[in-house]
Amino acid sequence: MPDRDYTTDFSDNNFWDKVKGYARTAGKSVLEPALKMYYSATDAATPVWAKTTIYGALGYFISPLDAVPDMLPVVGYTDDLGILLAAAAAVAAHITPEHADRARETLRQWFD
């Protein structure tokens, strides 16, 4: 992750504004790991270190200041996806089937 601490960029409102406003542009491949991690971070059973990792990745995702501007066609979300996947791998043990189910249900409601 870049040198900047993106955990301070995260907020529930900013997260939902970003995913709802850019759902079609970002696509399911970007939103699915973001939603899985979001639901994991809101679970009281998830340890603080994992929540910090998740909030850092989600903060990067919603930040307007990232390596590749999200408005660029095709490549705009590649850096976001990379950060989200790396964070998801780091906290994978704390992303439960219930978190994954909630993420898939949210995506189904938005895209189907």
Protein Blocks (a to p, Z undefined) as FASTA:
>chain_A
ZZbdfklmpcfklmmmmmmmmmmmnommlmmmmmmmmmmmmpmklcfklmmmmmmmmmmm
mpmbdfbdfklghjlmmmmmmmmmmmmmmmmmmmcfklmmmmmmmmmmmmZZ
